[in-house]
């Protein structure tokens, strides 16, 4: 598992906390995969609709 491109081990060492604490925190506060995918789909749909609106206004 990585946090913004950094291995959990490296991040936990930099923060001075146990690996398990960081894993527990990630598990507790990260969004479920299905929710992340749904949000990405919604962002893509919003972008598509904005492009469509811009074309319609021209």
Secondary structure, DSSP 8 states (H G I E B T S, - for coil): -EETTEEHHHHHHHHT--HHHHHHHHHHHS--HHHHHHHHHHHHHHHHHHHHHHHHH-
